[in-house]
Amino acid sequence: MDISQIQSAIKSTGVDGWLFYNFHNRDHLAISILGLNPNRFCSRRWFYFIPAEGAPVKLVHKIEQSMLDSLPGDKLVYLPWKELHQQISVMLGDRKTIAMNYSPLNNIPYTSIVDAGTVDLVRSLGYEVVGAADLIQQFEAIIDEKGYRSHKEAGEIILKIKDEAYAAIRDAVKNERPVTEYEIQQFIMKRFEEEGLTCEGHGPIVGINEHPADPHFEPKQGEDNYIFKPGDTVLIDLWAKKDEPGSVYYDVTWCGYVGSKPPEKYTEIFHIARDARNAALNFVRDRFAKGEDCYGWEVDDACRNYIIEKGYGDFFIHRTGHSIGGNVHGNGVHIDNLETKDERKLVPGICFSIEPGIYLEGEMAVRSEINIFITLEGEVVVCGDMQEELILIN
């Protein structure tokens, strides 16, 4: 943790300081940003205040006085709750506007961790509390050159494995050898392990026909697994990162068809999703080329409005994209004005997906996903190939 760097970020937002609060290790973001041990026993409330100028201040309970000893700054101690309230006023002093890890109206629930009662408490002491989402992004989502390189390297491997998976389907169908969604998923997982990749959450999505109309469909052993056959529509979504410290995820979805002539509707909805993806990408590139601010919710609108105009708005049932980092769903801005209103800005150093989809329940589904990285120089870069047409498995 670099206090001077945090203070510089605080000044850039125009607030008077950033107040961190934790109870029972509930705020994983505070713990991560401050470089604390997430496994340390914590049974009492603590506060840590970093002002825009001046020395930080710690506030800890009398029986856990060493809780923040690894951090710089003066220490205040409390025992009764009334003393806690008094000491918060002492630590914040005559500052006016205080950032905390909460989100007004819960618009960005990913960063809204401080409970409403604690926000009420700080406000009752005469302070204006504002959200710290943009500050959190700066210290939790900015990717350095090493991380970006790991993202690209993982992407090269993942796109190769994607091709191998479609080739395995092609070979099985051609030779009339039954192969299921689950078997192709396990093939991908095995190749991840062989290539030194790891992934979190459930395994890759491999879905036939109506199965991926559930956007989080996952084939499982012993359950209703379809066997690939001519005339099937196919969606494969795979994500992984290099199994090394500091690595960044790569996450893509590609669609195909078992045969040489896909149904017109399938081709239509794929092209709509593809063009909506491109509309979002072009929106971001245009904003950065002009030096204008660009917010997550705006990019979602640019993508979603295209699909709405084509008559499929009701079938695009998730956000346009998500932050990507050391976790596949990172702590930076998400491309969302549906599930949430993500009011964070896209800034240099972040990585995120653009992945519009159209989901026709009981019939078929498409999703077209790319990863975008904004370099520290502000260049909007697509990492890896972009799918332009359906993969024909014949």
C-alpha positions in Angstrom: 0.0 0.0 0.0 1.3 3.4 -1.0 -0.3 6.1 1.1 1.0 8.9 -1.2 -0.6 7.2 -4.2 -3.9 6.8 -2.4 -3.8 10.4 -1.3 -3.1 11.6 -4.8 -6.2 9.6 -6.0 -8.3 11.1 -3.2 -7.3 14.6 -4.2 -8.2 13.9 -7.8 -11.8 13.0 -6.8 -12.3 16.2 -4.8 -13.2 14.5 -1.5 -11.5 15.2 1.8 -10.6 11.7 2.6 -11.4 8.0 2.4 -12.8 6.2 5.4 -12.3 2.4 5.5 -14.5 0.4 7.8 -14.5 -3.3 8.6 -16.4 -5.7 10.9 -15.9 -9.5 11.0 -13.8 -9.2 7.7 -16.9 -8.3 5.7 -15.1 -5.7 3.5 -12.8 -7.7 1.3 -12.1 -4.6 -0.8 -10.8 -2.6 2.2 -8.7 -5.5 3.3 -7.2 -5.9 -0.2 -6.5 -2.2 -0.8 -4.9 -1.8 2.6 -2.8 -5.0 2.2 -4.2 -6.6 5.4 -4.4 -10.3 6.2 -7.9 -11.5 5.1 -7.6 -14.5 7.5 -6.8 -12.6 10.6 -9.4 -12.9 13.3 -11.5 -9.7 13.6 -14.3 -9.6 16.1 -14.6 -5.8 16.6 -15.1 -2.9 14.4 -12.2 -0.9 13.1 -11.9 2.3 11.0 -8.9 3.6 9.0 -9.0 7.1 7.6 -6.7 8.4 4.9 -7.2 12.2 4.5 -6.4 13.9 1.2 -3.6 15.7 3.1 -2.0 14.8 6.4 -1.3 11.6 8.3 -3.8 8.6 8.3 -5.6 7.7 11.5 -6.5 4.3 12.9 -9.5 3.6 15.2 -9.5 0.2 16.9 -11.2 -1.6 19.8 -9.4 -1.8 23.1 -9.2 -5.6 23.0 -7.9 -5.6 19.4 -5.5 -2.7 19.6 -2.9 -4.3 17.3 -5.4 -4.9 14.4 -4.0 -2.1 12.2 -0.4 -2.0 13.5 0.9 -2.8 10.0 -0.5 0.5 8.7 1.0 3.9 9.2 -0.7 6.7 11.2 -1.8 7.6 14.7 -3.9 5.2 16.7 -7.2 6.0 18.5 -8.8 3.4 20.8 -12.4 3.0 21.9 -14.3 0.7 24.2 -17.9 1.8 24.8 -20.0 2.6 21.7 -20.4 6.2 22.7 -16.7 6.5 22.7 -16.6 5.0 19.3 -18.9 7.7 18.0 -16.7 10.4 19.6 -13.5 9.0 18.2 -14.9 8.9 14.7 -15.4 12.7 15.0 -11.9 13.1 16.3 -10.3 11.1 13.5 -12.3 12.9 10.7 -11.8 16.3 12.3 -13.1 19.3 10.3 -13.3 17.5 7.0 -16.6 17.7 5.1 -16.8 15.1 2.4 -15.8 11.5 3.1 -15.6 8.6 0.7 -16.7 5.2 1.9 -17.1 1.8 0.3 -20.8 2.2 -0.3 -22.9 3.1 -3.4 -25.7 5.7 -3.4 -29.0 3.9 -4.2 -26.9 0.7 -4.4 -26.3 1.4 -8.1 -23.0 -0.4 -7.9 -23.6 -3.2 -5.4 -20.1 -4.7 -6.0 -18.6 -1.7 -4.1 -21.5 -1.1 -1.7 -20.2 -3.0 1.3 -20.4 -0.6 4.3 -23.8 -1.2 5.9 -26.4 1.5 5.9 -26.3 2.0 9.7 -22.6 2.8 9.6 -23.2 5.3 6.8 -26.0 6.8 8.9 -23.6 7.1 11.9 -21.0 9.0 9.9 -23.6 11.3 8.5 -25.1 11.9 11.9 -21.8 13.3 13.0 -22.1 16.0 10.3 -20.2 14.5 7.4 -21.3 14.1 3.8 -20.6 10.5 2.7 -20.0 9.7 -1.0 -19.3 6.5 -2.8 -15.7 5.3 -3.3 -16.3 3.2 -6.4 -13.9 5.1 -8.6 -11.2 5.0 -6.0 -11.7 1.3 -5.5 -11.4 0.8 -9.3 -8.1 2.6 -9.3 -6.6 0.3 -6.7 -8.4 -2.9 -7.5 -8.8 -3.0 -11.3 -5.8 -1.2 -12.9 -3.7 -3.8 -14.7 0.1 -3.3 -15.2 2.1 -4.4 -18.2 2.9 -7.8 -16.6 -0.8 -8.5 -16.0 -1.8 -7.4 -19.5 0.9 -9.6 -21.0 -0.5 -12.6 -19.0 -4.0 -11.8 -20.3 -2.8 -11.8 -23.9 -0.8 -15.0 -23.4 -3.8 -16.8 -21.8 -5.9 -15.5 -24.7 -3.7 -17.1 -27.3 -3.9 -20.5 -25.5 -7.7 -20.2 -24.9 -8.5 -19.4 -28.5 -6.4 -22.4 -29.6 -8.3 -24.6 -27.2 -11.6 -23.2 -28.5 -10.5 -24.3 -32.0 -9.5 -27.7 -30.7 -12.9 -28.1 -29.0 -14.8 -27.3 -32.2 -12.5 -29.7 -34.1 -13.2 -32.4 -31.7 -17.0 -31.9 -32.2 -16.4 -32.0 -36.0 -14.4 -35.2 -35.8 -17.0 -37.0 -33.6 -19.9 -36.0 -35.8 -18.1 -36.9 -39.0 -17.2 -40.3 -37.7 -20.6 -40.8 -36.1 -19.0 -41.2 -32.7 -21.3 -40.0 -29.9 -19.8 -37.1 -27.9 -21.7 -35.0 -25.3 -21.6 -31.4 -24.1 -20.1 -32.6 -20.8 -17.4 -34.5 -22.6 -16.3 -31.5 -24.6 -16.4 -29.4 -21.5 -14.1 -31.9 -19.8 -11.8 -31.9 -22.9 -11.5 -28.1 -22.5 -10.7 -28.5 -18.8 -8.1 -31.1 -19.5 -6.4 -28.9 -22.0 -6.5 -26.0 -19.5 -4.5 -28.1 -17.1 -2.1 -29.3 -19.8 -1.4 -25.7 -20.8 -0.9 -24.4 -17.3 -4.3 -22.5 -17.0 -6.7 -22.4 -14.2 -10.3 -21.2 -13.9 -12.7 -20.3 -11.1 -16.4 -21.0 -10.7 -18.0 -23.7 -12.7 -16.5 -25.1 -15.8 -16.8 -23.8 -19.4 -20.2 -23.5 -20.9 -20.8 -26.0 -23.8 -24.4 -25.9 -24.9 -26.4 -27.3 -27.7 -29.7 -25.8 -29.1 -31.9 -24.5 -26.2 -29.5 -25.4 -23.4 -27.4 -22.1 -23.6 -30.7 -20.1 -23.6 -29.9 -20.3 -19.9 -26.9 -18.0 -20.0 -25.2 -19.8 -17.1 -26.0 -23.3 -18.3 -23.3 -25.9 -17.3 -23.2 -29.5 -18.5 -22.8 -31.9 -15.6 -21.9 -35.5 -15.5 -24.9 -37.8 -15.3 -27.4 -35.2 -16.1 -29.3 -34.4 -19.3 -26.4 -34.1 -21.8 -27.1 -33.7 -25.4 -25.1 -35.5 -28.0 -23.8 -33.4 -30.9 -25.6 -34.1 -34.2 -26.2 -32.5 -37.6 -28.5 -29.5 -37.3 -27.4 -28.5 -33.8 -26.6 -24.9 -32.8 -23.6 -24.7 -30.5 -22.3 -22.1 -27.9 -19.0 -22.4 -26.1 -17.9 -20.0 -23.4 -14.5 -20.5 -21.9 -12.4 -18.5 -19.4 -9.1 -19.1 -17.7 -5.9 -17.5 -16.6 -2.3 -18.6 -16.3 -1.7 -20.5 -13.1 0.8 -17.9 -11.8 0.6 -15.1 -9.3 -0.7 -11.8 -10.7 -2.3 -13.4 -13.8 -5.3 -11.9 -15.5 -8.2 -13.8 -16.9 -9.3 -14.1 -20.6 -12.9 -14.9 -21.3 -14.6 -15.4 -24.7 -17.7 -17.0 -26.2 -17.9 -18.3 -29.8 -20.9 -19.9 -31.6 -21.2 -22.6 -34.2 -23.5 -24.8 -36.2 -23.2 -28.5 -37.0 -23.7 -28.4 -40.7 -23.1 -26.1 -43.7 -26.3 -24.1 -43.7 -27.5 -22.6 -40.4 -31.1 -21.7 -39.9 -31.9 -18.2 -41.0 -33.0 -17.2 -37.5 -29.8 -18.4 -36.0 -27.7 -16.5 -38.5 -29.8 -13.4 -38.0 -29.5 -13.3 -34.2 -25.8 -14.0 -34.3 -25.3 -11.1 -36.7 -27.3 -8.9 -34.5 -25.3 -9.8 -31.4 -22.1 -9.4 -33.4 -23.1 -5.9 -34.7 -24.2 -4.9 -31.2 -20.8 -5.9 -29.9 -19.2 -3.8 -32.5 -21.5 -0.9 -31.7 -20.3 -1.0 -28.1 -16.6 -1.2 -29.1 -16.9 1.7 -31.6 -18.7 3.8 -28.9 -15.7 3.3 -26.5 -13.2 4.0 -29.2 -15.0 7.1 -30.3 -15.2 8.5 -26.8 -11.5 7.9 -26.1 -10.4 9.3 -29.5 -12.3 12.5 -28.6 -10.9 12.5 -25.0 -14.4 12.4 -23.6 -15.5 10.6 -20.4 -17.0 7.1 -21.0 -19.1 5.3 -18.4 -20.1 1.7 -18.0 -23.8 2.3 -18.2 -23.4 4.3 -21.5 -21.6 1.5 -23.2 -24.3 -0.9 -22.2 -26.9 1.4 -23.7 -24.9 1.6 -27.0 -25.0 -2.2 -27.3 -28.4 -2.8 -25.9 -30.2 -0.1 -28.0 -28.9 -1.8 -31.1 -30.5 -5.1 -30.1 -33.7 -3.3 -29.1 -33.9 -1.6 -32.5 -33.7 -5.1 -34.1 -36.6 -6.3 -32.1 -34.8 -8.6 -29.7 -34.4 -6.4 -26.7 -36.5 -8.7 -24.4 -34.2 -11.6 -25.2 -30.9 -9.8 -24.1 -31.2 -10.7 -20.4 -27.9 -9.7 -18.8 -25.5 -6.9 -18.7 -23.3 -6.2 -21.7 -20.0 -7.0 -20.0 -18.0 -7.3 -16.9 -14.7 -6.2 -15.4 -11.8 -8.7 -15.9 -8.8 -9.0 -13.5 -7.3 -11.6 -11.2 -10.9 -12.8 -10.9 -12.9 -13.5 -14.0 -15.4 -10.9 -12.8 -13.1 -8.2 -11.5 -13.6 -5.2 -9.3 -13.6 -2.5 -12.0 -16.4 -1.0 -14.0 -18.9 -3.3 -15.4 -20.7 -2.6 -18.7 -24.1 -2.4 -17.3 -27.3 -0.3 -17.3 -29.7 -3.2 -16.9 -29.0 -5.2 -13.7 -27.3 -2.2 -12.1 -26.4 1.3 -13.2 -22.6 1.3 -13.3 -21.6 4.9 -13.0 -17.9 4.3 -13.0 -15.7 5.7 -15.8 -13.7 3.5 -18.1 -10.1 4.5 -17.5 -6.6 3.5 -18.8 -5.4 0.2 -17.4 -8.7 -1.6 -17.1 -9.9 -4.8 -18.9 -13.5 -5.8 -19.5 -15.7 -7.9 -21.7 -18.3 -7.0 -24.3 -20.7 -9.9 -24.7 -24.2 -9.3 -25.9 -26.4 -12.3 -26.3 -29.9 -13.2 -27.5 -31.6 -16.1 -25.7 -34.7 -17.7 -27.2 -36.0 -20.0 -24.5 -36.7 -23.5 -25.6 -35.1 -22.9 -29.0 -31.5 -21.4 -29.4 -29.1 -18.8 -28.1 -26.1 -16.8 -29.2 -23.5 -14.7 -27.5 -20.5 -12.9 -29.0 -17.8 -12.0 -26.5 -14.6 -10.0 -26.8 -12.1 -8.7 -24.3 -11.1 -5.1 -24.3 -8.1 -3.5 -22.7 -7.5 0.2 -22.4 -3.8 0.8 -22.4 -2.2 3.3 -20.1 -1.9 5.6 -23.1 -5.6 5.4 -23.7 -5.7 3.1 -26.7 -8.7 0.8 -26.9 -7.4 -2.6 -27.8 -9.3 -5.9 -28.5 -7.3 -8.8 -27.3 -7.5 -11.8 -29.6 -9.7 -12.6 -32.6 -13.3 -11.3 -33.0 -15.8 -13.8 -34.3 -17.5 -12.4 -37.5 -19.4 -15.5 -38.7 -20.7 -18.7 -37.3 -18.3 -21.6 -37.1 -19.6 -24.3 -39.5 -18.9 -27.7 -38.1 -19.0 -29.9 -41.3 
